[in-house]
């Protein structure tokens, strides 16, 4: 499963985009809102409410496009609002600021601002969500669960199903997570949520289904998201993963190209490179791998946002291994969730530190999360340490859960498992 991200961020790099089929235009309502409130701010620069509304529009645009520049604009707008507030409750502005800081991976700072918003009283749902999300990213799962419980509003359908679903997934209850995500989709549909919000929820359902090996139902949910919000890049990337699982490499490439054409997130670009590697096109793969590094180093914000992604990329591809470890250790300073532990363990393994890797990997597995990538990493670490029964067990789990969990690593897992005398599922997709 792709880990829950507090934001989808990147700078658009048109010059690096591969050729891709034309995409349907994405909805322009948010662009019109931005233009409207920019005009309001220009005409009345002392009204803090206009800055709040402009901040909200920038945040929504960042969600839709993944362009981190909108988070910078949002922060400028909300800080102007806070400077203008005089004798007025600042709950909304503090909540918006917390959301921006969360998106920029300043988790502790986001937590402080959201808690200040809660202390002022008034609307609790949004700041409680940010408190929970910040705790989640910092690996403080019980505190996250408590914050999400505070989001419940008597008599109203405010239960944070998608967040609770992710917690259930992390705790190893994949079927419970799926049921909660289905409720989240249903509630978003009934409440006529904005198109992008509904599509995001449909994608999260698809991600959970895919992670549990239900490729067919995952494909349906990804397609539902594209109906809701045409050219939605997480759904396009999701369909690419489905095609990888179905061993339809050419179609997977086409879907990833479409996703990258919308926004070149490192995870999409790296996956596209891996598929090119799988089909033997090393030249095309190298172009994508070079682009991953470029994106990760493009500016100061990207160097914060993509520490973990770049650390995993280097470790996966056996390049810049000492830097992979440094990036993972740096990420752990601010983000102590199980997926940061997983990347750090993998970087330690690739830097020939298997004993340390096992200690950290054990921490990554502490919740009982059923994730093929975690199982694969654990299996390879045990294999390096000569603990072959444990290695066989974890590799078997990875391939049973999702036989095509990665374009190249699933094949490696199968080879190592065969060498160890184990048997792997050979099906390419679960019907």
N, C-alpha and C positions, 0 to 999 in steps of 0.2 A: 504494500500500500504506500502511495506517496504520502509523506507525512503532512499532517495538517499545517498549513502555513498561515501566518497572520496576515500575509499580504502576498500579492503576486507582482513582482517588481522587476524592472529592467529599463534600459535606455534603448529606444528604437534605433537600429543600425541599418538603415535602408541599403547602404552600399554593400553590406555583406549578405543580403538576403538572397537565397537561391530562387531560381525561377519556380513559380507555383501557379496553379490554376487560379483564375479570378475568384474572389470571394464576394459573398453578399455583403452589402454595406451594413455595418452595425448601427443600432439605433442612435439617433442624434439628440435625443431629449436632453441628455446630460450636457452636451455642448451648448445647447440653447440656454439651459439654466446657468451655466458658467457665464455666458455672454450677458445674460440678464442681470445677474448680481454684480458682475464687474461694472456694468453701467450704473447700478444703484450705488455702489461704493464710490464711484467717481463723482456722482452728483451729491452724495451725502456722506462724506468721509468720516463723520463723527458718530455714525449710527453703528454700534457694535453688533446689532442683530444682523445687519447685512453682511458683515464679515463672517458671522457664524454660518449663515446660509451659503456664502461663497465657499467656506471651508468644507461644508457638507458636499457641495457639488464637486469640488476638487477630489475629495476622498472617493466619491462614487466613480469619478472618471479614472482614478488610479486603479480601482477594482476592475473596471471594465477593460482597461488597456494594458495594465501591468507596467505603465510608464512611471518610474520613480520620481520624475520631475514634478508630477502633480502632488506628491507628498511634500516636497519642498515648498510649493506654492501654498498648500494647505497650512503648513506650519506658519508661514509668514502671515497669512490671513488670520489665523486664530490667535496668534500672539498680538496682532493689532487689536483684535477684539478684547483681549484681556487687558490691554493697556487703556482701552476706552471705558471699560466698565467702571462705574462710579455709583456706589450705593445700590447696585443691582446684583441679584444672585448670579454667580459666574459658573453655575453647574454645567450648563451646556458647553461653554467654551472650554472648561477644564476637561470635560469628556472628549471633546474633539481633539484637544491637545494630546490627551492620553492615547487616543486612537492613532494619531500621527506618530507618536513616539513608539508605539507598539509596532507599527508598520516598518519603522526604521530600525527595529531590533534593539531598541533601548528599553528593555523589558522592565527593569527595576524603576526607571524614571516614569514609565507609563503607569506602573502600579501606584506610585506615589500620587500622580495627578488624578487617577481614577478614584483613589481612596479619598482624596480631598473633595472631589465632586460628590461622593456619597455622604461625606460629613456635612455638606451644606444642605442636605435634605432634598426633597423633590423627587424627580424621576430616578428610579433605581436600576431599571433594566439595563440600559446601555453601559453605565459605569461598572455595574456588577459583571457584565459580560467581559469587559476589558480586564477587570481584576482577575477573573477566572482564566482568561487567555494568557495573561502575563504569568500567572502561577504555572499554567500548563507548560509554557515555553521554558520556564525555569526548573521544570521537573518536580514541582511541588504539587502533586496530583490531588492530595486530600484537600488542600486549600482551594484548588481549582474547583473541585466538586462542590465544596461548600458555597463558593461564590455563585456557581450556576444554580444552586438551590434557591439562592436569594432572588433569582430572576423570576421565580414563579409569582404570578399575580392572581390572587383569588378571584374567581369569576371570569377570568380572561384567559385566552389561549396564548400564554406567554412562555410555556415550558420550552427551554432551549434544547430541543430534541437533537439537533445536529451536534451540538457540543457534548451532550450526554452520550450520544452514539460513539463519538470518537473516544471518550473515556472507556466505554464498554469494549471497544476494539482493542485499546491498549491493554486492558485487563484480560484479554483472551476470550471474551464473549462475543465472537464474531456474529453469531445469529441474533443475539440481542442487539448488537450494533446495527445490523441490517433492518430489524423491525423499527428501531428508533429513527433511522434515516428515512424509512418509508413514511413514518408519521410526520417527519419534518417536511418532506415533499408535499404531503397531503395538506398540511397546515398552510404552507406557503402558497399552494394553489388556491385554497379556499379563501385565504385572506387577500388574494390578488396582489401578492408581493411584486415589486418591480421585476422586470424581465430578467435582469442580470442576477438578482438575488435568488429567484426561482431556479434559474439555470445552474447557479453555483450549487444549490442544494441537490439538484438532480445529478450533478457531477460527483458530489460527495457520496451519494448513494452508489453510483457506478464504481467509484474507487473502492468502496467497501466490498461490493460484489466481486470485483476483479481480484481483490486481495484474498478472498476466500475461494477463488478458483471458479466462480460462476461466470465464465467469460460471455456466454450467450446473453444472460440477463444484464451484465455490465454493458454490453454493446447497445442493448435497448435503451438503457438509462442515459448513456452518452448521446444517443441519437435524439432522445427526448429533449435533452439540454440544447441541442442545435436547433430544434424546432422552436423552442422557447426564445433562444437568443442566437440568431444566425452568426456563423463564423466565430463562435465562442472558443477561444484558443484552448482552454483546459479540456473541452469536449473533443476537439480535433486531436489533441495529443492523446487523449484516452482511447479514441478509436485506433490511433496508431499502435498503442500497446495491445489492443485487442487483435489487430492484424499480425503483430509479432507472435502473439500466443497461438494464432491460427496458422503460423508459418507462411504468411502471405507478405513477403518482404517488400515487394514493389508497392503494394497498396499502403503498407506501413510508412514507407518513404514519402508517398504522396501526402498522407495525412500529417506527418511531421513537417513537411515543407509548408503546408497550409498554416499550421500552428505557428511556425517560425516566421512566416510572412506577416502574421498579425503582431507578434512580439517575440523576439529571439531570446527567450529565457534559457539560461545555461542548461537546465535539465532537458529541454527539448532538443537543443543543438547537440548535446552529448549523446543523447539517445539516437538521433539521426546519424551521427558518426558511427555509432556502434552497429547500426543496421548496415551501413555501407561496408563496414569491416566484415560483417557476417556474409555479405554477398560477394566479397572479394574486390571491392572498389576502394583500394587503399588511398588513392589520390583524393577522391571525394571525402573519404573519412578524415583525412588530414586537414582539409579545409574546415570541416566542422569542428575538429578538435582545436585548431588554432583560434577559431572564433570563440569557443568557450573561454579560453584564457583571456582573450581581448575583452570580452564582456566583464569578466571577473575583475579586471584591473582598470576598467575604463575611467572610473572616478572614485573619489573617496567613499561615497555612499555605497557603490557597488562592492568595494573592498570590505565593507562591513556586512552587507546583505548576503554575499555569496561565499563567505569563508567556508561554510560547511559543504556547499555544493562543489567548490573548487578542491577542497581537501579530498572529498570522495572521488572526484574526477581523476585527480593525480594518482590516488591509490589504485583505483580501478585499472588505470592504463599504464601503471608502472613508470611514471615520469615524475620528476621533481619530488621524490619520496620524502626527503627531509623537510621540504616545504609543506608537503601534505600533513605531516605530523605537527608542524608549527601552527598551521592554520586550524587544525582540529583542536589543539590545546588552547589556542586563542578563543575559539568559539565556546569552549567549555567554561571560560571565565564568565560568560554572560548567559549561556543557554545550556542548562543542565538536564535536558530531557533525555529520554532513552535513545533517541535517534542521534543526538550528538555523541553519546557514549558509544553507539554503534560505529559511527564514523571514526572516532578516536581509536577504538579497538582495531578497526580495519587498517588504519594508518600505522598503528604500532606493529601489527602483523606484517605489513609490507616493508617495514623498517627493521625486520628481523628481531622483534622484541615480543615473541609469542607468549611468554609468561605474563608480561604486563598486559598484553592484549587480552588474555583470558580473564584477568581480574576485571578489566573494564567491560568486556563482553558479558560477563556474568551480571554486572550491574545493568547493562542494556536489556537483559532478558528478565529482569526482576519482577516485572508485572505479569509475565506469562503471555506476552503479545505473540499472536500467531502471524508472523510476517516472513515470507520466503527469503527476503534479503537478510534478515537477522539470522535465520536458521542457516543460510549458506555461509555467512561470515563465521558463525560459531563452529560449523562443521569444518571449515578450512583451518581455523585456529587449532582445534583439537587434532586435526590431521597433522599439522606441523609439530605438535607436541608429542606425537606418537600415541595418542589416546584414541585408537582407531574405532573402538566400539562406540564412543561418544561421537566421533566424527561421522561414522556411518548413520547413526541415529539422526543427527541434525541435517545431514544432506538428504536423507530419506524424507524427513519432514518437509524440507524446502520443496522438493520435487513432487511430493504428494499434494501439497497445498496448491502449488502452481507450477506445472511442468515446464512452462516457458516464462518464468518470472523475469528474465533478462535476455536480451538478444544474444549475448555471448556467454554470460556466467552460468546460465542454465545448462549449456553444453558441458562446461567445465565441471559443474557439480555432478552431472551424469557420468562423466569419464572417471572422476575420482571415486565415486560411489561404486562403479563397476570394478575398479581396481581393488576396492576393499571387499568385494564379494557381495555387495548389496544389489538390490533391484530397484529400479526407478520406474515411475509411470511413464509410459511412452505416448500416452494420448496428448494431443496438442491443445485440446480445449475440453472443458467440461460441458457436457450437453445439459 
